Amino acid sequence: MNIKGISLFSGGLDSILAVSLIRKQNIDVIGVTFETPFFTAGSALKAAKDIELPLRVIDITEAHLSMLKAPVYGYGRNMNPCIDCHALMLKEAGDRMNEEGADFVFTGEVLGQRPMSQTRQSLHIVAKLSGYEGLIIRPLSAKLLEETIPEKEGTVDRLTLADIQGRGRKRQMELAREFGIKEYSSPAGGCLLTDPVFARRLKDLFTHGGDSVRDIKLLKIGRHLRLSDKTKIIVGRNRDENEAIEGSADSGDVLVQIQGIPGPAVLIPSGCDTETLHKSAAVCARYSDAPKGATVTAMAKWGSETWTFEIKSADPEKTAELLI
């Protein structure tokens, strides 16, 4: 009988080792990895190519955003709902298991490696929440965990799996040498939700009703300042960000710059009233090369319309209070 496993594959060493342990049993493996505005499949794609692993890239943005607004098990230190996120990924991988006619799902998780999301209890919760409890194997720690259905039925040989736990990497390095694995990415995560600045911006966005993919992508650019409940502005910090802001502006946005003086591009998503426009232009002047408190000429573009007006540079201390 042809046995097949679905690997939840990040591209890090642990997920590569998990694939290696399962393949050692002559089991066919298909990898799945995920994309959202908060993380990409880049590392997984590279690692999968290196080990010749068939990899399916799945965009889970819609489901992930829905979960992110109200995670059952809450957030970590920032806006990272790790338990709910892992459960969602395992659900998606389990669904793919059914589509592919595979026998089980497995991950590179290690018992005790992460104090919140990889405790014995949290691993159990994640499996149960996914809807595929009993069919999820953690090959690196399998001997320390309850037997899964594939192990009980002999589909997977439990004795050839590992008993790694904790945050140390010695055992993984030994396994890597055993399997001849020499190249792999850092174990550090690449999820923007764990970044304090990004998390603060996202929380502000959700608080004020924003939740589109475009809204989230804009969080990655420039300084963000909250002028009112209705209006936030984005201020470029360098040439690349100015170009990104200009390229991101659509017909409903206002784009502000200072004439004749080097400085930022300022984006006002979805437009604003005249008072807010002038306040935004003053902030734009504050971050330009204009002298402190100087009066300058601002230029605003809104769709096909362009106009100019005089504005005084905003006070630096008051501007800093607006930063998100």
Secondary structure, DSSP 8 states (H G I E B T S, - for coil): ---EEEEE--SBHHHHHHHHHHHTTT-EEEEEEEEBTTB-SHHHHHHHHHTT--EEEEE-HHHHHHHHHS-TT---SSS--HHHHHHHHHHHHHHHHHHHT-SEEE----BTSSTTTSSHHHHHHHHHHHT-TTSEE-TTTGGGS---HHHHTTSS-GGGS---BSS--HHHHHHHHHHT----B-SS---GGG-HHHHHHHHHHHHTT---HHHHHHTTSSEEEE-SSS-EEEE--SHHHHHHHHHH--TTSEEEEETTS----EEETT---HHHHHHHHHHHHHTSSS-TT-EEEEEEEETTEEEEEEEE---HHHHHTTB-
